């Protein structure tokens, strides 16, 4: 009975990774079941490992500083709750640290991660064929299935970065299966409207290949990536989105912010203004939207003809600067570095590489989207923060780190 409880608990801990592209409600339910089983298991009693994690101090301080930020915030209870509720998901980082991880349990995470994307890819294919009536295709977004197009594009890029590693070391799947998945995910990435993930693929995939492969395989892979990027650029949806973005920038240069990118520029200007005006304390937890409205009312920023719909500046770092000042920004950067640095040191083993590619996507993607407020993004960050260090010694002893054919 105890063994069954443990297996079910680990499954529920990993299941949100599977559900994020499909259903955030299901991800939350599985997380709730994990909490119940975790309490029953008694693993929470062994908390001595938690303070040893390099991210423990910055994360704990970030949570406390965010809670203190409610004191000087003038935000509505709803906006304050949204800001604070995201911190609750970091419970999974603390809890995951106390679990007895091993290599087979880790494999559940990339396995479920790919399984969720595969199922969503099938839904996207049915959308494209016009046979999925429950969630029909939106032409301007492409065949994204049930996922948000921005989130999906970044997740597909992360999957491709993992597949590159698995192609080398065959930790999870045979190479021919990885090759098929790479083609399928590349097609969905190229046919979707998520510019963030597409740009991250262009930036991060060549770097990943340079780290993973050596000799002639490195240059063959880089050549293949170059051809892939050219092919992706031929996608009508990608061309339309790039052209739309360039047109937005031209309009912004003339002082018109009433476009998708114009709103982003305006929100960033507002966040920087708040950060400069309140560099130590910020404007308070959850108070960004309220202060933004005041800046427009006082004619410090343009008042748009269309209603302002963004409650954050589409940038994790600017949001922390605006709400919690320079201390909040530094704590966020310290936390992200504390999770990334051990993963970089363990990049030769699958646990380290999986966390590293997620952090690379999260850190780079946070410049164009507020991922620290994204439900699936911050939830995934909390889940993966628990992985690299407890698996370091076990992983390094048991890992196949290099395939001689790729040397």
Secondary structure by P-SEA (a helix, b strand, c coil): caaaaaaaaaaaaacccccccccaaaaaaaaaaaaaaaaaacccccccccccccaaaaaaaaaaaaaaaaacccccaaaaaaaaaaaccaaaaaaaaaccccaaaaaaaaaaaaaaaaaaaaaaaaaaacccccccccccccccccccaaaaaaaaaaaaaaaaaaaaccccccaaaaaaaaaaaaaaaaacccaaaaaaaaccaaaaaaaccccaaaaaaaaaaaaaaaaaaacaaaaaaaaaaaaaaaaaaacccccaaaaaaaaaaaaaaaaaacccccccccaaaaaaaaaaaacccccccccccccccccaaaaaaaaccaaaaaaaaaaaaaaaaaaaaacccaaaaaaaaaaaaaaaacccccccccaaaaaaaaaaccccccaaaaaaacccccccccc
